[in-house]
Amino acid sequence: RLPPPPPSSSSPFSITTDKEALLSLKSQFHVEIPNNPLSTWDQQNLSPCNWSGVSCSEQRVTGLDLSGLGMTGSISPYLGNLSSLRSLHLQNNQLTGKIPSTISGCRDLTTLELMQNRIWGSIPHEISQLMQLQILNLGGNQLSGEIPSSLTNISSLVDLNLGTNNLGGSIPSDLWRLSNLKFLDLTINNLSGTVPPSIYNMSSLVYVALASNNLWGELPPDIGITLPNLLGLDFCFNKFTGNLSKVLTKLYMGGNDIHGTIPSSIGELRALDLLNMSYCSISGEIPAEIGLLNELRVLGLAGNKLSGKIPNSLGNLQHLIKIDLSRNKFVGSVPNTFTNLQNLISIDLSDNMLNGSIPIEILNLPKLSVFLNLSRNQLTGSIPVEIGSLENIAVINICDNMLSGSIPSSIGRCKSLEHLSFARNMLSGPIPDTLGLVRGLETLDLSANQLSGKIPLNLQNLQSLQFLNLSFNNLEGEIPAKKTMIEDLFDDDQSGERKPQIISYKELCFATDNFGEKNLIGYGSFGFVYRGVVQGVTMAVKVLNTAVAKPRKTFLAECGALRYLRHRNLVKLVTACSSLNSKNEEFFALVFEFMSNGSLDDWITGKRKHANGIGVTATDRLKYAIGIASAIDYLHNETEVPIVHCDLKPSNVLLDSDMTPKVADFGLAKLLLDDTDNDRFSISCTHTLRGSIGYIPPEYGYGERPSTAGDVYSYGILLLELFTGKSPTCDFFTAGLTLKSWVENQFLTDVEKVLELGLVEETNDYWEEEEKGRHCSKLESWRECLTRVVGIGLSCAAESADARISIKDALRQLKNVEEILDKHRQLVDDGETIYIDS
């Protein structure tokens, strides 16, 4: 039976009507997880304010958070009776049905999060009556119809996300009325027509994403002036045109019809750190003035009509880490000045008309570790013996040239190689048996050369080899057999536990029950995460969404980078799978160790907050803080190249069966920027705003590139959230008040004012122990410890990057506090006073 319509405006609303509305919602929601939070929603309980996921203020329901529960069902029209509701979080579930028009009754709503469900139908016009709304996130659903023009009435909107739906029609022409809008995401829809010119005058915009639609039109020449706060502009894969000479700025415009030449005035953009105009229609030569871009780190000009020689001035770009000039018409030799590019990790000069020999200077670059692609050129001479210097490189492709001579035995020193191709050259002599030492090799193509002699027997040692092509040579002997018994797919790790090392698509199907819905434990724009079991080992299988991410080459890069990271507080990449699925489509999956206790966010502000009945203690919170800091310290200071996480927040920290915190999804955004892929979508469309609202360091908003100091800021906010129990995006923080400023104004006078209630009660328990007056000094130490932790969070979250402490200093100070608290607990009955070192 459908519920009656909401009461009229004259009807009284109360906690009783709130309770009835919540019970109606519960009746249409279905949750099948242990510790179902809806089980606390009891009809017999007079007030719903202590129900899981429900927040109240002044005896009215003001917040509802049931995100990430895997809920099915639909949203009850009774939702509109929650007239004091300020925030609604139902994202990351499996809800269906339509958004009820009665939502207009939630007049105080500031945050509406319904992303990543299966909600269909049109966007109800009634949403436009929510005049307090600041965040409207409906992305990742199945919404259709047009974007209601009435949404532009909500002048308070800051974040509008309608991406990854089936919306059609045009972008509302009066979008300019959203004068406070900072984030606009309309990607992956069926929108058509031109972009309203007024959008280019919305000076508040920080990030605009319109990728993968059917939009067209010419870009205005002054876009960088009219949008002064713009950090990310993603217009990939539409039909935009424009003259590069007019629009060149810090924008990522790959996959459009940008034409013209690169002007010599490009040298004036001295702050540019990423220039990517891949797969446009740019012609002419690269001007020598490009060598004036001293801050440039990524240069992507692939898939254009560029010609002439590669300028020697590129050798001036000493910060460059990735260069992709493939699929153009460059002639001449590879500049010797590349020897100055000591930070390069990836080079792609393939599909040009380059001649001359392979420069030894390139092979001696110390950080070249991801990609060297010189294929399909006109290179001559022999392969230099210095190729063995590339000990850390993952991919070498020099096929389709005119190289002669033998394959140097030094190739066996390239121990990190996964993909090697010297195919279709004029190489002669034997295959060096040192290739058998490259144990991680997955593809080896030496076909169509003039190689002779016997095929080395030790190629059978290449246990990871999946593709071998030695055809069209003068070789003798048998191709070594490859072992495929299931026992060979497992190795013992140091703990003696047997874990999978390689895995096939069929095995993953079996492990996840054909990727069944009951094994689905998470999803997002990247794809889906499933629980799977192979040979008794439970794993998390992350299946990449090939339709959106096009991850063929980024997949190789991600695996190559992640496999060397080992730390007890980082989620471990166990293995990966690159194959074809049952529909003969590309399939890519990353397999991680399984984290049975969910995310830190679940335990601090989410569905598991009261799972153990007592909440998370101060000692446990400190343990989590130290574990997370240890992981970030490892990424910043103990890897060969510092890795920046870029999106540190509680939901990206997972907890294993022993409640050990492990940082997940670390460095993916940074790895995609720094590392490797040759895929035009990735280089064009992934470099957008880094991080999550509330955790993004302020300097990123001014165009600063990601840094370790940025991670420290995010960690500081996470630490404050951990001990205050308040998310930086919660409704409490309005009118300019932030989590950081609120803590700064309160904690020095009385730390209890900012601590989560459970921690205050924990402090009071100590007071009861000591109220007889025996150990007041120890109580002060207890409070001082908590004050110090909050202070560390503020030091990490300093406004200026230069003013922040390092993660190593934060870790040292936290460990000192942990030591004091441990002693404090042990000496609670002694008369000793404990002091804290700075």
Rosetta blueprint (number, residue, H / E / L):
1 R L
2 L L
3 P L
4 P L
5 P L
6 P L
7 P L
8 S L
9 S L
10 S L
11 S L
12 P L
13 F L
14 S L
15 I H
16 T H
17 T H
18 D H
19 K H
20 E H
21 A H
22 L H
23 L H
24 S H
25 L H
26 K H
27 S H
28 Q H
29 F E
30 H E
31 V L
32 E L
33 I L
34 P L
35 N L
36 N L
37 P H
38 L H
39 S H
40 T H
41 W L
42 D L
43 Q L
44 Q L
45 N L
46 L L
47 S L
48 P H
49 C H
50 N H
51 W L
52 S L
53 G L
54 V E
55 S E
56 C E
57 S E
58 E L
59 Q L
60 R E
61 V E
62 T E
63 G E
64 L E
65 D E
66 L L
67 S L
68 G L
69 L L
70 G L
71 M L
72 T E
73 G E
74 S L
75 I L
76 S L
77 P H
78 Y H
79 L H
80 G H
81 N H
82 L L
83 S L
84 S L
85 L L
86 R L
87 S E
88 L E
89 H E
90 L L
91 Q L
92 N L
93 N L
94 Q L
95 L L
96 T L
97 G L
98 K L
99 I L
100 P L
101 S H
102 T H
103 I H
104 S H
105 G H
106 C L
107 R L
108 D L
109 L L
110 T L
111 T E
112 L E
113 E E
114 L L
115 M L
116 Q L
117 N L
118 R L
119 I L
120 W E
121 G E
122 S L
123 I L
124 P L
125 H H
126 E H
127 I H
128 S H
129 Q H
130 L L
131 M L
132 Q L
133 L L
134 Q L
135 I E
136 L E
137 N E
138 L L
139 G L
140 G L
141 N L
142 Q E
143 L E
144 S L
145 G L
146 E E
147 I L
148 P L
149 S H
150 S H
151 L H
152 T H
153 N H
154 I L
155 S L
156 S L
157 L L
158 V L
159 D E
160 L E
161 N E
162 L L
163 G L
164 T L
165 N L
166 N L
167 L L
168 G E
169 G L
170 S L
171 I L
172 P L
173 S L
174 D L
175 L H
176 W H
177 R H
178 L L
179 S L
180 N L
181 L L
182 K L
183 F E
184 L E
185 D E
186 L L
187 T L
188 I L
189 N L
190 N L
191 L L
192 S E
193 G E
194 T E
195 V L
196 P L
197 P H
198 S H
199 I H
200 Y H
201 N H
202 M L
203 S L
204 S L
205 L L
206 V L
207 Y E
208 V E
209 A E
210 L L
211 A L
212 S L
213 N L
214 N E
215 L E
216 W E
217 G E
218 E E
219 L L
220 P L
221 P L
222 D L
223 I H
224 G H
225 I H
226 T H
227 L L
228 P L
229 N L
230 L L
231 L L
232 G E
233 L E
234 D E
235 F L
236 C L
237 F L
238 N L
239 K E
240 F E
241 T E
242 G E
243 N E
244 L H
245 S H
246 K H
247 V H
248 L L
249 T L
250 K L
251 L L
252 Y E
253 M L
254 G L
255 G L
256 N L
257 D E
258 I E
259 H E
260 G E
261 T E
262 I L
263 P L
264 S H
265 S H
266 I H
267 G H
268 E H
269 L L
270 R L
271 A L
272 L L
273 D L
274 L E
275 L E
276 N E
277 M L
278 S L
279 Y L
280 C L
281 S E
282 I E
283 S E
284 G E
285 E L
286 I L
287 P L
288 A H
289 E H
290 I H
291 G H
292 L H
293 L L
294 N L
295 E L
296 L L
297 R L
298 V E
299 L E
300 G E
301 L L
302 A L
303 G L
304 N L
305 K E
306 L E
307 S E
308 G E
309 K E
310 I L
311 P L
312 N H
313 S H
314 L H
315 G H
316 N H
317 L L
318 Q L
319 H L
320 L L
321 I L
322 K E
323 I E
324 D E
325 L L
326 S L
327 R L
328 N L
329 K E
330 F E
331 V E
332 G E
333 S L
334 V L
335 P L
336 N H
337 T H
338 F H
339 T H
340 N H
341 L L
342 Q L
343 N L
344 L L
345 I L
346 S E
347 I E
348 D E
349 L L
350 S L
351 D L
352 N L
353 M E
354 L E
355 N E
356 G E
357 S L
358 I L
359 P L
360 I H
361 E H
362 I H
363 L H
364 N L
365 L L
366 P L
367 K L
368 L L
369 S L
370 V L
371 F E
372 L E
373 N E
374 L L
375 S L
376 R L
377 N L
378 Q E
379 L E
380 T L
381 G L
382 S L
383 I L
384 P L
385 V H
386 E H
387 I H
388 G H
389 S H
390 L L
391 E L
392 N L
393 I L
394 A L
395 V E
396 I E
397 N E
398 I L
399 C L
400 D L
401 N L
402 M L
403 L L
404 S E
405 G E
406 S L
407 I L
408 P L
409 S H
410 S H
411 I H
412 G H
413 R H
414 C L
415 K L
416 S L
417 L L
418 E L
419 H E
420 L E
421 S E
422 F L
423 A L
424 R L
425 N L
426 M E
427 L E
428 S E
429 G E
430 P L
431 I L
432 P L
433 D H
434 T H
435 L H
436 G H
437 L H
438 V L
439 R L
440 G L
441 L L
442 E L
443 T E
444 L E
445 D E
446 L L
447 S L
448 A L
449 N L
450 Q E
451 L E
452 S E
453 G E
454 K E
455 I L
456 P L
457 L H
458 N H
459 L H
460 Q H
461 N H
462 L L
463 Q L
464 S L
465 L L
466 Q L
467 F E
468 L E
469 N E
470 L L
471 S L
472 F L
473 N L
474 N E
475 L E
476 E E
477 G L
478 E L
479 I L
480 P L
481 A L
482 K L
483 K L
484 T L
485 M L
486 I H
487 E H
488 D H
489 L H
490 F E
491 D E
492 D E
493 D L
494 Q L
495 S L
496 G L
497 E L
498 R E
499 K E
500 P E
501 Q L
502 I L
503 I L
504 S L
505 Y H
506 K H
507 E H
508 L H
509 C H
510 F H
511 A H
512 T L
513 D L
514 N L
515 F L
516 G L
517 E H
518 K H
519 N H
520 L E
521 I E
522 G E
523 Y E
524 G E
525 S L
526 F L
527 G E
528 F E
529 V E
530 Y E
531 R E
532 G E
533 V E
534 V E
535 Q L
536 G L
537 V E
538 T E
539 M E
540 A E
541 V E
542 K E
543 V E
544 L E
545 N L
546 T H
547 A H
548 V H
549 A H
550 K L
551 P L
552 R H
553 K H
554 T H
555 F H
556 L H
557 A H
558 E H
559 C H
560 G H
561 A H
562 L H
563 R L
564 Y L
565 L L
566 R L
567 H L
568 R L
569 N L
570 L E
571 V L
572 K L
573 L E
574 V E
575 T E
576 A E
577 C E
578 S E
579 S E
580 L E
581 N L
582 S L
583 K L
584 N L
585 E L
586 E E
587 F E
588 F E
589 A E
590 L E
591 V E
592 F E
593 E E
594 F L
595 M L
596 S L
597 N L
598 G L
599 S E
600 L H
601 D H
602 D H
603 W H
604 I H
605 T L
606 G L
607 K L
608 R L
609 K L
610 H L
611 A L
612 N L
613 G L
614 I L
615 G L
616 V L
617 T L
618 A H
619 T H
620 D H
621 R H
622 L H
623 K H
624 Y H
625 A H
626 I H
627 G H
628 I H
629 A H
630 S H
631 A H
632 I H
633 D H
634 Y H
635 L H
636 H H
637 N H
638 E L
639 T L
640 E L
641 V L
642 P L
643 I L
644 V L
645 H L
646 C L
647 D L
648 L L
649 K L
650 P H
651 S H
652 N H
653 V E
654 L E
655 L E
656 D L
657 S L
658 D L
659 M L
660 T L
661 P E
662 K E
663 V E
664 A L
665 D L
666 F L
667 G L
668 L H
669 A H
670 K H
671 L H
672 L H
673 L H
674 D H
675 D L
676 T L
677 D L
678 N L
679 D L
680 R H
681 F H
682 S H
683 I H
684 S H
685 C H
686 T L
687 H L
688 T L
689 L L
690 R L
691 G L
692 S L
693 I L
694 G L
695 Y L
696 I L
697 P L
698 P H
699 E H
700 Y H
701 G H
702 Y H
703 G L
704 E L
705 R L
706 P L
707 S L
708 T H
709 A H
710 G H
711 D H
712 V H
713 Y H
714 S H
715 Y H
716 G H
717 I H
718 L H
719 L H
720 L H
721 E H
722 L H
723 F H
724 T H
725 G L
726 K L
727 S L
728 P L
729 T L
730 C L
731 D L
732 F L
733 F L
734 T L
735 A L
736 G L
737 L L
738 T L
739 L H
740 K H
741 S H
742 W H
743 V H
744 E H
745 N H
746 Q H
747 F L
748 L L
749 T L
750 D L
751 V H
752 E H
753 K H
754 V L
755 L L
756 E L
757 L H
758 G H
759 L H
760 V H
761 E H
762 E H
763 T H
764 N H
765 D H
766 Y H
767 W H
768 E H
769 E H
770 E H
771 E L
772 K L
773 G L
774 R L
775 H L
776 C H
777 S H
778 K H
779 L H
780 E H
781 S H
782 W H
783 R H
784 E H
785 C H
786 L H
787 T H
788 R H
789 V H
790 V H
791 G H
792 I H
793 G H
794 L H
795 S H
796 C H
797 A L
798 A L
799 E L
800 S L
801 A H
802 D H
803 A H
804 R L
805 I L
806 S L
807 I H
808 K H
809 D H
810 A H
811 L H
812 R H
813 Q H
814 L H
815 K H
816 N H
817 V H
818 E H
819 E H
820 I H
821 L H
822 D H
823 K H
824 H H
825 R H
826 Q H
827 L L
828 V L
829 D L
830 D L
831 G L
832 E L
833 T L
834 I L
835 Y L
836 I L
837 D L
838 S L
